[in-house]
Amino acid sequence: MAPSEAALNRVLYVLLVVVGYLFVKEIQRAYERRQQALWDDRYIDAVRSSPEEWKLGWRLEDLESRLHSQRRVADALVEADGDVQHLVSAVSGHEEEYHTLECVSRLGKRVHVGPDEFRDMADRCHLFSGLDVKDAPAVGPHELFEVVPLDDDAVGLRALSNGKFARVRAPGDEAAWDAPWTVEFASPLPGLAERFQLRNVPKPSAQDDVVKAQDDPWSGVTTTETKAWAPSFRMLYSELMRGFIQCNGGGVSEPVRGFSGEAADESRVEFQFNLTRADAATMAKARELLRASKHAEELRAKADANRRARLLAASAERGEKFSLKPGERLPRRGPSALDSGSLKVAIVVPMTSRGTDMDGVEQSPLWFNLFASFVESVDWRKNRHTFHFYLGFDKGDDLYDTGDAWSEMRRAFRAHAKKALRWLGYGNFTVARVADGIDGSKPAVDLTLVHFSDTAGAPSQAVSQMARMAVGEGADYIYQLNDDTILVSKDWLATVWKSTSSARWRGASTPSTRRCLRNSPADFRAG
């Protein structure tokens, strides 16, 4: 073999070894990326599951953070030895600092713990932006938040009103990938979901002025609007969500929410909050209001307890008076109203288009939330009861009470009922019986539209008037819901009937939740 040929073979051998090494490394990197993606998917699946039923992943860092917080509390209890001041200092590890929050996109509108303007008590733990400073100059306890330093530059936000930490809550498993996360004050201890980072907002330069068009697009005239900025402006980053909290909206109360994703345009005001420390006078007034609120709550609880005691005593007296004699048996009961299929259920729904950008009644959240889940929650092959929807809104509502809106609502009601029933696999006979009625019988679902001229901004008044109307038309049960409510439980009417059928005249049944509310009034038995 010639020397030149031997050298060429050695070069080829070295190149072959290098190519083989690179090939093996590439396979190794691909495997590592696949494994990382697999565990990322499992982690995201765990994060998006409910806090009560964790899925694969178990949120180990969340568990570790909560154990750390609980261990700090336990150590503080041991070391305090009755010294309350030392205990508070040891547990919190910092001096109390309460702040108010304003969305920079809505300066003059303070952030507060719910409920919102519609007084939906199901949202009483959620965070909203929309409390006008002019209407409520005094700062209440539901507008003050303690910034609690945690480890690794993280902080927790604790509300003065209920003493709970803010946490981000992921959308449900069936939600879209870009569905918003909510912020609620419902955690007694800080974990991963309660960890936030306060990041400074850089001061904008003169070139960052916003170009804002006039209302008349044909004028061709534009103006510049200088961005607001202050050293107290901050961005709120959620470590669990891996994204920034934001708020925007018009004049009505809007939920503060967030979207998963690392990137955020620091120049957008939707991501910016004005963090203002509360002074001593503000804190004193807020604590006074909090004490007054708790005192009123205690008085109400005491009055309720006394009333229950009186009712129990009266019930016991009636029991002694009308008790069975020896050998006497209870009379045989006939079929119940639930079994005989003679119940008329009124579903009362207050609605508004304020603060929305809907173009037609077909875009109403009623069809895709409440109505769709309602149709799915009833077994229409067995059902013999009637359900009557009462939809109420302000007179002159821009969407629901203008032009042919009422005719369109009635057409959409029937169309969506039939569409949902067919999608669920019901035959033509069942669809016709439920949506239209057959052989002269009334349909199983019906609709009444009502507008009110004196209930603007007061949906509870509209609900009361619709409930009175439903009772006058023979309703056995009244079920008050919102248009964006989703019914989860199947055969819920049987549950409501069993919980209220023992009432002599009228009763109330409340759905329960394991999050921040124990219950919220929803169903009423007419009588």
Secondary structure, DSSP 8 states (H G I E B T S, - for coil): --HHHHHHHHHHHHHHHHHHHHHHHHHHHHHHHHHHHHHHHHHHHHHHS-SSS--TTTTHHHHHHHHHHHHHHHHHHHHHTT-HHHHHHHHH-S---EEEEEEGGGTTEEEEES--TT--GGGTTBEEEEEETTT--S--GGG-EEEEE-STT-EEEEETTT--EEEEE---TTS-TT--EEEEEEESS--GGG-EEEEE-----GGG-EEEE-S-TTS--EEEE-----TTEEEEEETTTTEEEE---SSS-EE-EE-S-S---TT-GGGEEEEEE--HHHHHHHHHHHHHHHHHHHHHHHHHHHHHHHHHHHHHHHHHHS---TT---------HHHHT--EEEEEEE---TT----SGGG-HIIIIIIHHHHHHS-TTT---EEEEEEEEETT-TTTSSTTHHHHHHHHHHHHHHHHHHHTT--HHHHHHHHT-STT---SEEEEEEEESS-TT-HHHHHHHHHHHHHHTT-SEEEE--TT----SSSHHHHHHHHHTT-SS--EE--B-SSS-SB---EEE--
